[in-house]
């Protein structure tokens, strides 16, 4: 029997999964986290019970989910590798566990499952006709989740723009724009000049999920929400915030250069991650914005951290910027 405020998080060692796990603990939830290592190195978050197991092992997922009312499915193959063979089996295990427990399954969503016929403004009900393999997988993920609601599971999907946040994960910010653990001197921006892009700050996305979970009994069995996040209207807002942070904290300038897509093309036959990155290039060549009217109608607002604050926290968190020393008397 599910316990009202007990959650299992799959992918708690990653960016969004870890952020949701920590915020659930702060909100008073009992949180379990499934990891292939019993306690991941460097994670000393109090209040999280780590369980050794693999998201690809159905028995281990089912056992970890025993008694949980919520399952957060935030696990992905690292570096975009082996998506086609791993993503759907992992979700199927979470679905079976959610059905067995009558639990609410939470999924972080993306814009991948939409194609040009839905651009430039996306609502929750926009047509899903993707042109890429990862997009097709995303559509199938959501189809399977919808079908699961017919067997007793409940589903909440929160779609957001490209993630960034204090803990390095599998995202464009920390794997493209800057390098974790290295001082920022050069910012490599993938977007076409003048083209808008949407970003989702991980703590804001996690807060949105936690607040929706607090209202889950009032939601439908299959509920999807879009976040407006941080809209960069011409591709300079985020890089500008990085430059300001580096100048203020390190006293030096940072320069912005374009991503050499041609180099990724040359290396793609040999590097799977580069092939997968190339497939998503279209998202950097056209403005795609998400309409958050449904989310605001449900919560009354959208959690939103100012861009400069979010960027500084991200750069400090991934080791690309030293934290500012505390003012005298405030330490």
Secondary structure, 3 states (H helix, E strand, C coil): CCEEEEEEEECCCCHHHHHHHHHHHHCCCEEEEEECCCCCCCCCCCCEEEEECCCCCHHHHHHHHCCEEEEEECCCCHHHCCHHHHHHHHHHHHHHHHHHHCCEEEEEECCCCCCHHHCCEECCCCCCCCCCHHHHHHHHHHHHHHHHHHHCCEEEEEECCEEECCCCCCCHHHHHHCCCCCCCCEEEECCCCCCCEEEEEHHHHHHHHHHHHHCHHHCCCEEEEECCCEEECCCCHHHHHHHHHHHHHHCCCCEEEECCHHHHHHHCCCCHHHHHHHHCHHHHCCCCEECCHHHHHHHCCCCCCCHHHHHHHHHHHCCCCCCCCCCCCCC
